[in-house]
Amino acid sequence: MSASNQSRDLFRGFMQKVGVDFADEVPRTSDIESMKFSPSDQAQHLQLQSIQSRFEDYNDSPCNLAQLKFISPSNDSSTHTTTSVVGLSVPSSDNDLLRSLDPVSITTKQVLYRLYGYQELISALDNVQCIHPELVDCRTNLFSAIELQVYRLLLAIRNEKLDHEEMGTHFDGARRVNFVSPQSAKQIPALAKAIVILISIIHCMMNVAREHCGFILKCIRSVLQIFRSQDSHSRLTDALINAVPTTLPTALQYLALQDHLDIYVACPKCHSIFKDLGATDLPTCPTVNLDGTLCDAELYIQRHRGSRTWSTPVRCFSHQPLESWLARLLNRPGVEDLLEAARPLLQEHCTDVWGASFLSNFPSDGQPSFFEAPVGELRLAFLVYHDFFNPYGNQIAGKKRSIGVVMMACLNLPPDVRYDIENIYFAAMIPGPKEPTLETINNYLKPIVDNLEEHYKSGVYINSTFKYPKGRKVRSVAPIQSMDIIASRAFGGLSGPSHTKFCSFCDAVLSRIDIFDLTQFNTRSMEQHRLHVQEWLSAQSLKERNAVWKEHGVRYSEFLRFEWWNALTGTTIAPMHWGKNVIEKQVRENMGCSVTAPTGIPSSRPLSRPISELELEWGKLALAHSSADELSKSKLPEPLVRFLCMQRGIFEAGLNVSRLLNDLNEWRKNNHILASDGSPTSPDRNGAVQLAKTHYYLSKARKSASVLKSNSTVESLQQLCLKLKIPLTKKEKKPELEQLLLDATKNVSIPNVRESENVGQNVAVLGHDVVEQVKLDMKETQFPSFLKRPPINFATVDHGKIGAEEYKSLAMVSLPITLIRLWGCLGANPAYRERLDHFLHLSVAIRILAYQTIMAHDINLFEYHYTQYLLGLKTLYPFSSIVPVQHLGLHIPYFLHALGPSSRYSENTPEMIIGILEDISTNHKIGELEQTLHREMIMAANLRSLMRNTPLPMELDQFRNVVEKFLGNRYPTSVTASRWQTSHSGGAVVLDADTYAALAGWCQHNHKKLFGRNLYLCSQIRLGNLIYQPYHIASANGYIGFRQQDSSVIRGRIETIFQEPSANPPRIAIVVRAFKSLSAEDARLDPYLHHPIVGKPRFGFVKLYYNAVEDDQAHIIEPADILSHLVVTNYHDSTGGITASCIVVMDLDLKHAVHN
């Protein structure tokens, strides 16, 4: 036996007897001075250093044993693959232990990665022959340390298995989920901890690649070593410097930011997914489609690096089990109290989904509420969001690449923290490069729904939470989905907006899309939907399935496994996408927003081609003499049908010919051309209609003689010859008649109807002069910080895509301010005034959707104003088509009743997160980047949570403040709205006598405790994402509307904000000066005040004030008196009738306060 083997055996025996840990006492080879060695010893020294460095990397590699999964002994080995331990030198009993691990678990792969790595190091040490005594000792100790780590790891696995067996896999009918605190057990100095946090932010949030982060870490350590060598008094020691990791994986492991993911191999052709069993066991896709065709696509691809070759999946699908996310969430302090506080309770002034009807009646009427749970059990509700995006951004590869993300928000969390990034559950990442087609999305939904089904039916038992150290049962449900229309229809198994049955709520079809009375349609039912789905499932071929899809627009969705799920109403009309699409349609297409076209009212639009006089003659005769049935079957050309409709004021934009012919028949009945039974009052007794048709197609036959043959009869040809005075012998057959007519008319020119040659008028409702006025007002408008300012060049393509929030500001603020000024004053053109009022109906509807609190009255107002907007479309913009998204708005009131304010389930934050995903640095390789994005996003969320919820050493307070400021600027709202927060610089100031007297008088009048005389001057106060500041610091945040006790609303500007230093929570007093109201004479010229929709007669949220404040009176208020921010801009009086300079003041009260 060699000396090395003997020393290892002696060490193993001693270790097993006493269990003493010598690993931390191993001398580091880097601590030994290499200069004293001979050249051969120096080579061995470098080898030992390399082995030790690799050993430390293996020790720091991710491996959370709490997430180990074991195969039950009862499982039949013939149906369950065991973990392969080929080539691993461990005792047979340990081999059996390792074979009991779940082979597809990520944690199993992490364990094997370490064990194989340790074995590789032992083999490497066997090949290092040391002579120098110090090197011999180092080599021996490295052997011992590596074997100790192997022993530790195997012992920990065995203990985990014993714990699983002792506790059992289930408790109270729920599967146990073991959880060990994610905080790293390895304590590191404060300096190293700060560097680890910094490099994690650089990687996870600044999207710096892994290898570059490793370079940064090495540089930091080198700089620290230089500093220590140059400063003899430095407190830096080797231990402090060596605690700084030199690789990114080690740094991430210190913070334990990575969560468990289930990884599946995804077929690049048919999107089937499989557990990753390796290229040997499943090299190609075994899926067979309904027609019996084998997919057989390659699932793995070979990679090469030097002499090494391995197989990797072509595509991967990653899914984070809900319990993995939940276990971490429930171990945060205070979170469980927030989750438990959410319970269904119907509210008249509804502020959240919990105050509306849907969750109150869940799962359905007559059944016990899902949210009535036994003591200690937690019931959670989730909102699901799903969409596809270009991982390269739209600048690279355009729309050619697309990957999907599925994320969920826990509705039990309060709205102000619900969408913080650390509270978002990133469920899955769907591989690209293209979106899965139709039903193949179900392959990716299945693992997600499998997981949700367990959480709903039996729940899971988290073995330890912050509030319940001995564990608690959790059941969860995901009954609400909010996503854009394309994604939602794919998720729900419903047809999209281009299908004939475009609406998921009613039986409206595209040919009747311009009907805005919902009583004309039937509500779709889930009973009928499930019958159609069953018909789709029962189809024997792809052709049969496609026929069902074409007729009914339905297919199977994995979510149908939940008996409570409603495919028709379970997915909201996503408010953000809906608002953006409707506003964009109105502003850009209907109103023609342009920086080049002059302002005007278009009177017509161009046809696809001009109409000839012969064609029009045929159309007129068909209208005059055909029966209803004959006209429907007449095959009049589409341009002719549209022209006939335009001439008669029949709306035709976007409607198909069949619908237009029906509308023409209705017009003929109303004008007594048709009798009630559809027969013509003036029948075609002489074949005039057929004659006109033949004449028209004769004119077309010059290019193709066959059209005359298929659209004429012998009689009509003979009549046409007589009409054109072509001699006949009465013996000619049809081909001869055709040729006679062709020869006689070959040089005849047929003129077009002049009106049909109109190429369209180059005018727009929002022409360039109006757009310039809008831009003028926008430049002078003060937008508070919470409201997204629309781009000044909104009317040009230079700006690129305009975001949903920018469109909302444009519709709610900028356009109303300018258009009322231009078109709402006395003497304005009635045509423009009519279009102004029409637009304001839409603007008000968009405003109501932004409410944070909503009542039944508000929903009725939304329904009224949006319906008025729709009804005006066909008369004011007859040449613009009606699109599905406009129809869907009619169903929004259902969701406002069922789910409360749309701001509580909007897609704003998920869309912002997709923007973050697009910025993450990857290798740009489809098939690999998806998993990278998933892991990095989870780590970023966990890092954000760690910084907010984990205590750091006091010496890191300044570092923490810097990091918190950076994180607060990058991610969604993270400021709780439960209390006011203040900011001030410097110490307290002593108030002058007059100011303090006024403040004291206010306290006495309102029976308040007196303020001290020494007060802070605050630069801002904040509640959630609402910031208020003195106007001289930030005027946009300094304009407010407020109400004291029973007074009317007062609008003005903040002069000063005082805070009492000693009070907690802070006592705050705000000094405000009111804007000067207009005189009665000037007020008569206020176009905003008197407007019947937005003015005092109805909503009253905008009016004029003089551009000055009341000098003789200041108001002292508390933060609770504030109603809202104001938008303020200068008023350009075109009439010159108002006696002084004015400002437009618009309330942004979205909390539903009633104004006077």
Buried (B, 14 or more C-beta within 10 A) or exposed (E): EEEBEEBBEEBBEEBEEEEEEEBEEBEBBEEBEEEEBEEEBBEBBEBBBBBBBBBBBBBBBBBBBBBBBBBEEEEEEEEEBBBEBEEBEBEEEBBEBBBBBBBBBBBBBBBBBBBBBBBEBBEBBEEBEBEBEBBBBBBBBBBBBBBBBBBBBBEBBEEBBEBBEEBEEEBBEBBBBBBBEBEBEEEBBBBBBBBBBBBBBBBBBEBBEBEEBBBBBBEBBEEBBEEBEEEEEEEBEEEBBBBBBBBBBBBBBBBBBBBBBBBBBBBBBBBBBBBBEBBEEBEBBEBEEEEEEEBBBBBBEEEEEEEEEEBBBBBBBBBBBBBBBBBBBBBBEEBBEBBEEBBBEEBEEBBBBBBBBBBBBBBEEEEEBBBEBEEEBBBBBBBBBBBBBBBBEEEEBEEEBBBBBBBBBBBBBBBBBBBBBBBBBBBBBBBBBBBBEEBBBBBBBBBBBBBBBBBBEBBBBBBBBBBBEEBBBBBBBBBBBBBBBBBBBBBBBBBBBEBBBBBBBBEBBBBBBBBBEBEEBEEBEBEBBBEBBEBBEEBEEEEBBBBBBEEBBBBBBBBBBBEEBBBBBBBBBBBBBBBBBBBBBBBBBBBBBBBEBEBBBBEBBEBEBBBBBBBBBBBBBBBBBBBBEBBBEBEBBBBBBBBBBBBBEBBBBBBEBEBBBBBBBEBBBEEEBBEEEBEBEEEBEEBBBBBBBBBBBBBBBBEEBEBBBEBBBEEBBBBBBEEBEBEEEEEBEBEEBBEBBBEBBEEEEBEBBEBBEBEEBEBBBBBBEBBEBBBBBBEBBBBBBBBBBBBBBBBBEEEEEBBBBBBBBBBBBBBBBBBBBBBBBEEBEEEBBBBBBBBBBBBBBBBBBBBBBBBEEBBEBBBEBBBBBBBBBBEBBBBBBBBBBBBBBBBBBBBBBBBBBBBBBBBBBBBBBBEBBBEBBBEEEBBBBBBBBBBBBBBBBBBBBBBBBBEBEEEBEEBBEEBBEBBBEBBBBBBEBEEBBBBBEEEBEEBEEEBBEBBBEBBEEEEBEEBBBEBBBBBBBBBBEBBBBBBEEBBBBBBBBBBBEEEEBBBBBBBBBBBBBEEEEBBBBBBBBBBBBBEEEBBEBBBBBBBEBBBBEBBBBBBBBBBEBBEEEBBBBBBEBBBBBBBBBBBBBEEEEBEEEBBBBBBBBBEBEEBE
